[in-house]
Amino acid sequence: MNALMLCGHGSRDQGAVDEFKALAHKMTHRLPDWTVDYGYLEFARPIIRDGLDRLREGGASTILALPGMLFAAGHAKNDIPSVLNTYASANGVDIRYGRELGIDPKMVRAAGDRIRQALRAGGWQDGTPLHDTMLVVVGRGASDPDANSNVAKVMRLLWEGLGFGWGETAYSGVTFPLVGPALEHATRLGYRRIVVFPYFLFTGILVRRIYDQTDAVASRHGDIEFIKAPYLGAHDLVVETFVDRLDEVMVGTNNMNCQMCKYREQVLGFEAEVGLPQESHHHHVEGVGTDGDAAHTHHHGHDHGHDHHHGHSHDHDHGHDHHHNNGHGHGHGHHHHGGGGHTHHPYPHAEHPLGPRSMKKDG
């Protein structure tokens, strides 16, 4: 049987969980010859292993897995591959892991549709120049500079593709600039209209926070029109991009970009993270649903000292070998203790005045 596993991040927000489930169902209709299942890394059920169990029990001996992620940061590079590696080793299943949605023309077109949708709702006519309008694209934000830079590239492609007067990038957390400071900066650039577009797949607390912060800045600048564009959702072109990623796995071209990966190369400012071991730090929140119920959470030890093939091989001189397709043999230096506690490798710019600390001050 053809078996596809969609691996989501998970959320405490029921709307986000429901939207990912709806995407999985849409993929089922798009791929009638495939058995499609899904699961979440954290904060929601079913967890990834539940979906894998259902596929295996249905007769699948080979499962193709895709991360439901826009960009490849720690979750796509470490946590999901670690869960898949462990499951494959324990259950004798061949799991082939694809890459994230990434920078893709279809994704940019989907984003353009969402932005045009918001502009039309505000009275804009197709084809009218947007030289008096500024675009602010908001990404999730990660401790991985490669993922953060991808948001900036998406912004530039949208800025240039739609012809906005100016464009800026902001992030909902972890890195800088956060939404509030970025929008305050944008108000000083002289544009009469600012479009705020969350480059997110699904709804959730972070998307609502982006819209709330937009409203707060707008309330202080009544002379500027702020337009809140909808997030991507299960746009048809998003679904088609997932299908493309599935095709890549099947033909063996699903190579993740390692040129700017902080775990493989000495990326400026993140040199200390080269060669960290691959591991997941989400076991303690697997299956913890939107209601906070951990009754169905699975707890068991994992041994990550095995290779699982995900599409490209790396042999570096920093103390370990990689033989993975997308599953990078490294992690974030998490240290697990009793009770599920863990520590992250410190983000080098945590004290940046426009970044994580300012989010705490803003509440």
C-alpha positions as MATLAB code, in Angstrom:
seq = 'MNALMLCGHGSRDQGAVDEFKALAHKMTHRLPDWTVDYGYLEFARPIIRDGLDRLREGGASTILALPGMLFAAGHAKNDIPSVLNTYASANGVDIRYGRELGIDPKMVRAAGDRIRQALRAGGWQDGTPLHDTMLVVVGRGASDPDANSNVAKVMRLLWEGLGFGWGETAYSGVTFPLVGPALEHATRLGYRRIVVFPYFLFTGILVRRIYDQTDAVASRHGDIEFIKAPYLGAHDLVVETFVDRLDEVMVGTNNMNCQMCKYREQVLGFEAEVGLPQESHHHHVEGVGTDGDAAHTHHHGHDHGHDHHHGHSHDHDHGHDHHHNNGHGHGHGHHHHGGGGHTHHPYPHAEHPLGPRSMKKDG';
ca = [
       0.000    0.000    0.000;
       1.033    3.625   -0.568;
       1.263    5.205    2.888;
       1.811    8.870    3.662;
       2.362   10.276    7.156;
       1.906   14.011    7.716;
       3.881   15.189   10.744;
       2.525   18.359   12.325;
       3.964   20.462   15.083;
       0.823   20.485   17.202;
      -0.745   23.311   19.165;
      -2.699   23.987   22.340;
      -5.081   25.906   20.067;
      -7.951   23.680   18.941;
      -8.432   25.693   15.764;
      -4.868   25.008   14.639;
      -5.235   21.296   15.395;
      -8.488   21.139   13.448;
      -6.972   22.941   10.474;
      -4.068   20.495   10.242;
      -6.542   17.619   10.415;
      -8.512   19.239    7.587;
      -5.325   19.501    5.540;
      -4.731   15.769    6.018;
      -8.251   15.057    4.802;
      -7.695   17.329    1.802;
      -4.539   15.378    0.997;
      -6.567   12.160    1.186;
      -8.900   13.453   -1.500;
      -5.976   14.738   -3.566;
      -4.203   11.349   -3.355;
      -6.943    8.714   -3.725;
      -4.397    5.913   -4.238;
      -2.687    6.665   -0.937;
      -3.539    5.964    2.663;
      -2.886    9.246    4.462;
      -2.564    9.647    8.218;
      -1.261   12.367   10.491;
       0.053   13.106   13.952;
       1.571   15.863   16.047;
       4.966   16.343   17.630;
       3.575   18.000   20.752;
       0.541   19.517   22.457;
      -2.093   17.545   20.568;
      -3.339   14.102   19.733;
      -2.909   11.910   17.791;
       0.850   11.983   18.227;
       3.101   10.977   15.340;
       3.543    7.437   16.619;
      -0.248    6.987   16.662;
      -0.474    7.773   12.981;
       2.464    5.500   12.208;
       0.794    2.714   14.199;
      -2.378    3.008   12.160;
      -0.491    2.893    8.871;
       1.624   -0.082    9.978;
      -1.390   -1.959   11.332;
      -3.126   -1.304    7.998;
      -0.367   -3.174    6.219;
       2.225   -0.516    5.377;
       5.831   -1.711    5.505;
       7.141    1.461    3.823;
       5.884    4.865    4.928;
       6.688    8.199    3.342;
       6.645   11.001    5.907;
       6.426   14.743    5.318;
       6.947   17.514    7.884;
       4.030   19.922    7.980;
       6.474   22.798    8.273;
       7.067   25.887    6.178;
      10.803   25.934    6.841;
      13.442   23.587    8.201;
      14.435   24.611   11.691;
      14.908   22.388   14.736;
      11.563   20.598   14.528;
      12.016   19.475   10.925;
      15.760   18.859   11.226;
      15.897   17.148   14.607;
      12.710   16.391   16.476;
      10.560   14.774   13.791;
      13.430   12.721   12.278;
      14.316   11.516   15.761;
      10.758   10.290   16.367;
      10.688    8.616   12.946;
      14.120    7.052   13.391;
      13.158    5.553   16.730;
       9.858    4.216   15.445;
      11.399    2.702   12.321;
      14.089    0.932   14.346;
      11.644   -0.402   16.924;
       8.999   -1.601   14.458;
      10.930   -2.757   11.400;
       9.297   -0.203    9.132;
      11.039    1.660    6.305;
      10.275    5.353    6.793;
      11.393    7.771    4.092;
      11.350   11.381    5.173;
      10.726   14.302    2.834;
      11.680   17.914    3.151;
       9.797   20.958    4.356;
       7.635   23.119    2.073;
      10.449   25.664    1.840;
      10.940   28.413   -0.711;
       8.694   27.366   -3.569;
       6.932   29.212   -6.411;
       3.614   27.591   -5.518;
       3.911   28.718   -1.905;
       4.718   32.270   -2.990;
       1.706   32.257   -5.332;
      -0.500   31.030   -2.475;
       0.818   33.837   -0.290;
       0.187   36.333   -3.073;
      -3.409   35.138   -3.305;
      -3.944   35.704    0.412;
      -2.475   39.213    0.223;
      -4.562   40.132   -2.834;
      -7.620   38.774   -1.035;
      -7.032   41.193    1.846;
      -6.319   44.117   -0.464;
      -9.489   43.534   -2.460;
     -11.507   43.441    0.758;
     -10.079   46.896    1.465;
     -11.164   48.276   -1.900;
      -8.030   47.691   -3.955;
      -8.502   46.905   -7.647;
      -6.355   44.267   -9.368;
      -3.615   45.909  -11.381;
      -3.589   49.135   -9.386;
      -0.010   50.058   -8.415;
       0.892   49.433   -4.790;
       3.632   52.044   -4.642;
       1.955   53.768   -1.683;
       1.593   50.516    0.233;
       4.091   48.674    2.413;
       4.218   44.924    3.049;
       5.261   43.385    6.363;
       5.633   39.607    6.275;
       5.649   37.948    9.700;
       7.307   34.570   10.184;
       7.163   32.334   13.198;
      10.756   32.961   14.201;
      13.287   30.292   15.099;
      16.686   29.845   16.693;
      17.878   28.740   13.247;
      19.116   31.669   11.132;
      18.592   29.714    7.908;
      14.857   29.375    8.592;
      14.640   33.042    9.571;
      16.397   34.107    6.385;
      13.862   32.150    4.352;
      11.075   34.361    5.684;
      13.012   37.389    4.465;
      13.353   35.792    1.028;
       9.625   35.111    0.850;
       9.007   38.746    1.775;
      11.278   39.947   -1.030;
       9.616   37.665   -3.592;
       6.193   38.990   -2.569;
       7.379   42.604   -2.430;
       8.862   42.447   -5.901;
       6.203   40.172   -7.358;
       3.277   42.351   -6.297;
       5.088   45.673   -6.643;
       4.748   47.033   -3.111;
       6.392   50.334   -2.333;
       8.475   48.759    0.430;
       8.782   45.515    2.347;
       9.968   44.438    5.785;
      10.211   41.166    7.703;
       9.172   40.543   11.306;
       8.851   37.501   13.559;
       6.334   36.380   16.152;
       8.979   35.186   18.598;
      12.446   33.797   19.373;
      14.378   36.183   17.117;
      14.202   39.834   16.061;
      12.560   42.117   15.144;
       9.297   41.154   16.788;
       6.006   42.385   15.360;
       5.499   45.416   17.588;
       8.924   47.005   17.056;
       8.866   46.157   13.346;
       5.491   47.813   12.796;
       6.486   50.882   14.796;
       9.517   51.161   12.536;
       7.293   50.724    9.481;
       5.080   53.638   10.525;
       8.055   55.977   10.194;
       8.652   55.184    6.530;
       5.836   57.330    5.158;
       3.476   54.771    3.605;
      -0.248   55.401    3.899;
      -1.143   51.706    3.948;
       0.608   48.745    5.583;
      -0.336   45.143    4.832;
       0.573   42.677    7.596;
       0.762   39.097    6.340;
       1.419   36.192    8.740;
       3.379   33.605    6.752;
       1.856   30.765    8.778;
       0.163   27.565    7.708;
      -2.516   27.587   10.398;
      -4.236   29.723   12.991;
      -3.249   29.758   16.639;
      -2.075   31.887   19.497;
       0.809   33.365   17.511;
      -1.375   34.450   14.586;
      -3.859   36.078   16.952;
      -0.973   37.795   18.710;
       0.244   39.166   15.366;
      -3.200   40.591   14.634;
      -3.527   41.984   18.176;
      -0.155   43.705   17.938;
      -1.141   45.106   14.551;
      -4.298   46.565   16.107;
      -2.270   48.050   18.966;
       0.150   49.817   16.599;
      -2.724   50.915   14.340;
      -4.469   52.537   17.322;
      -1.433   54.790   17.763;
      -1.210   55.755   14.080;
      -4.659   56.678   12.876;
      -3.313   58.258    9.687;
      -2.114   54.866    8.380;
      -4.422   52.124    7.120;
      -3.429   48.698    8.426;
      -4.668   45.637    6.526;
      -4.441   42.203    8.170;
      -4.035   39.534    5.505;
      -5.146   35.945    6.204;
      -2.558   33.215    6.798;
      -1.959   30.501    4.198;
      -4.237   27.733    5.449;
      -4.924   24.705    3.258;
      -4.709   26.718    0.043;
      -4.849   24.497   -3.036;
      -1.287   25.496   -3.944;
      -0.101   24.516   -0.453;
      -1.613   21.076   -1.022;
       0.118   20.861   -4.405;
       3.440   21.720   -2.774;
       2.987   18.825   -0.345;
       2.325   16.579   -3.344;
       5.553   17.835   -4.926;
       7.463   16.978   -1.739;
       5.986   13.495   -1.836;
       7.109   13.087   -5.449;
      10.620   14.167   -4.439;
      10.828   11.388   -1.877;
       9.704    8.849   -4.451;
      12.343    9.849   -7.000;
      15.082   10.509   -4.431;
      15.556   14.250   -4.895;
      14.351   15.410   -1.474;
      17.591   17.060   -0.418;
      17.406   19.559    2.382;
      19.519   22.689    2.042;
      22.647   22.117    4.123;
      24.675   25.013    2.764;
      23.471   27.345    5.521;
      22.639   24.748    8.178;
      24.033   25.818   11.545;
      24.501   22.162   12.551;
      26.754   21.435    9.569;
      28.536   24.646    8.731;
      30.041   27.451   10.759;
      27.218   29.931   10.294;
      28.110   33.388   11.574;
      27.101   33.734   15.218;
      26.112   30.078   15.651;
      29.488   28.375   15.430;
      29.063   26.589   18.774;
      26.204   24.454   17.414;
      28.098   22.670   14.649;
      27.898   18.890   15.098;
      25.457   18.704   18.003;
      23.827   15.250   18.353;
      20.383   14.653   16.886;
      17.631   14.159   19.433;
      14.074   15.204   20.142;
      13.152   17.141   23.261;
       9.375   16.840   22.929;
       8.682   13.489   24.596;
       7.294   15.146   27.734;
       4.616   17.032   25.764;
       3.638   14.331   23.285;
      -0.109   13.851   23.433;
      -0.713   16.723   25.830;
      -3.857   18.030   24.167;
      -5.508   21.402   23.972;
      -7.266   20.537   27.227;
      -3.941   19.892   28.949;
      -4.801   16.229   29.410;
      -1.648   14.154   29.505;
      -3.419   10.892   30.246;
      -2.545    9.440   26.865;
       0.996   10.719   26.739;
       3.567    8.054   25.927;
       6.736    8.021   27.974;
       9.608    5.799   27.054;
      13.300    6.010   26.575;
      14.860    6.374   23.156;
      18.153    5.408   21.701;
      19.096    7.748   18.868;
      22.385    6.094   18.070;
      21.296    4.667   14.735;
      21.183    5.838   11.179;
      17.959    6.398    9.268;
      18.119    7.272    5.620;
      16.406   10.477    4.555;
      18.057   11.581    1.331;
      21.575   12.905    1.503;
      24.880   11.900    3.024;
      27.320   14.132    4.838;
      30.727   13.211    6.110;
      32.227   16.128    7.967;
      35.355   16.423   10.038;
      33.621   17.520   13.198;
      33.438   14.280   15.060;
      30.467   12.413   13.626;
      29.141   11.132   10.338;
      25.771   11.808    8.719;
      23.928    9.291    6.615;
      20.514   10.857    6.455;
      17.848   12.083    4.039;
      16.867   15.350    5.664;
      17.163   13.895    9.155;
      20.226   15.770   10.270;
      22.394   13.895   12.745;
      22.427   16.637   15.284;
      20.245   18.303   17.830;
      20.128   21.314   20.070;
      22.186   20.044   22.973;
      19.093   19.235   25.025;
      19.677   17.652   28.382;
      16.847   15.539   29.778;
      16.238   15.135   33.452;
      13.526   13.564   35.532;
      10.113   15.090   34.924;
      10.835   15.880   31.302;
      12.834   19.066   31.803;
      15.161   20.166   29.050;
      17.434   23.012   28.158;
      18.053   24.535   24.751;
      21.334   25.637   23.350;
      21.266   29.376   24.154;
      20.116   31.683   21.359;
      23.072   34.054   20.888;
      20.955   37.195   20.545;
      18.438   36.596   23.323;
      19.180   40.052   24.757;
      18.539   41.917   21.481;
      16.380   44.975   22.299;
      13.939   44.195   19.460;
      13.773   40.477   20.183;
      12.724   37.879   22.748;
      13.252   40.014   25.818;
      11.099   42.820   24.461;
       8.249   40.352   23.901;
       8.273   39.549   27.618;
       8.216   43.239   28.490;
       5.277   43.810   26.121;
       3.366   40.922   27.696;
];
